[in-house]
Amino acid sequence: GAVVSQHPSWVICKSGTSVKIECRSLDFQATTMFWYRQFPKQSLMLMATSNEGSKATYEQGVEKDKFLINHASLTLSTLTVTSAHPEDSSFYICSAPPGLAGGNPWETQYFGPGTRLLVL
Amino acid sequence: AQSVAQPEDQVNVAEGNPLTVKCTYSVSGNPYLFWYVQYPNRGLQFLLKYITGDNLVKGSYGFEAEFNKSQTSFHLKKPSALVSDSALYFCAVRDYTDNAGNMLTFGGGTRLMVKP
């Protein structure tokens, strides 16, 4: 099946630094990728939709200047947590539906393994 | 708007016994329904989905789920639980009439504990 990777899997940083997380679709092209945040023992919350060639769409309450998203190519989306603070510590997961928009290709999303961010 | 409810935070079952993890949903149109499993510090793994057709859907690792439109439910089941099934399970829904981004909405998750 389709594979989505994330890098890094773990990151620990000091407060005030910026952290970049990469999400790659390894064997398919993804015009859209989704970024989720998961707090301990909680569900996944959609943060934003990353669109190749255009601006990301952010969910209500998510600071676009805080969480910068760049969909550089059909296989890569990056999430940059700028000026990270301890409250940004979380598990960040990306996903991608294979194929192009519309119809059956949107039935299933493939999830990356997640990136755990710890801000000290 | 679409929403998903998983009423149980945790389900405990003895190995070899049948298990059920409950899920109810709400969508304005017709639903696409999914179950995912998450192991500690890992991403989500797809288990099964209902799109159309037979209400009983069979998926990975012996799991199955039954779509019940009248009760707006999509409970996950397995006839005989294994200790290795212990994990966090998420139900998700997508309203296929939603043209706003093909967004998945997740339930709060249910932790399944299978004891030997």
HADDOCK unambig.tbl for C-alpha pairs under 7 A between the chains (distance, minus, plus):
assign (segid A and resid 42 and name CA) (segid B and resid 108 and name CA) 6.17 0.50 0.50
assign (segid A and resid 42 and name CA) (segid B and resid 109 and name CA) 6.98 0.50 0.50
assign (segid A and resid 43 and name CA) (segid B and resid 106 and name CA) 6.77 0.50 0.50
assign (segid A and resid 43 and name CA) (segid B and resid 107 and name CA) 6.59 0.50 0.50
assign (segid A and resid 43 and name CA) (segid B and resid 108 and name CA) 4.63 0.50 0.50
assign (segid A and resid 43 and name CA) (segid B and resid 109 and name CA) 5.84 0.50 0.50
assign (segid A and resid 44 and name CA) (segid B and resid 106 and name CA) 6.52 0.50 0.50
assign (segid A and resid 93 and name CA) (segid B and resid 43 and name CA) 6.72 0.50 0.50
assign (segid A and resid 111 and name CA) (segid B and resid 43 and name CA) 6.26 0.50 0.50
assign (segid A and resid 111 and name CA) (segid B and resid 44 and name CA) 5.79 0.50 0.50
assign (segid A and resid 112 and name CA) (segid B and resid 43 and name CA) 5.70 0.50 0.50
assign (segid A and resid 113 and name CA) (segid B and resid 42 and name CA) 5.16 0.50 0.50
assign (segid A and resid 113 and name CA) (segid B and resid 43 and name CA) 3.80 0.50 0.50
assign (segid A and resid 113 and name CA) (segid B and resid 44 and name CA) 7.00 0.50 0.50
assign (segid A and resid 114 and name CA) (segid B and resid 42 and name CA) 6.22 0.50 0.50
assign (segid A and resid 114 and name CA) (segid B and resid 43 and name CA) 5.13 0.50 0.50
